[in-house]
Amino acid sequence: MPKRILTGTVTSDQNEQTITVSVERRFKHPVLHKIVRKSKKYRAHDAENKFKVGDTVRIEECAPISKTKRWTVVIDASA
């Protein structure tokens, strides 16, 4: 089964080797028929501590690294 890859913005980098990434998705509401924006935060493993708040990154599913981390940073999406 392929691993999911999401694109989002770094919202926190205060923890060692961990960043918080906010991923926004847009969909059409089934009744109101308008575009709705929903966001969700994921904690991702950043081994080199090179990503800062505001960076756009791609994260990929992985085996659990800690209690809350199940994602790892693939690459900087803006590069």
Summary of the structure (lengths in Angstrom):
residues: 79
radius of gyration: 13.8
end to end distance: 27.2
largest distance: 45.1
contacts: 190
relative contact order: 0.30
helix: 0%
strand: 53%
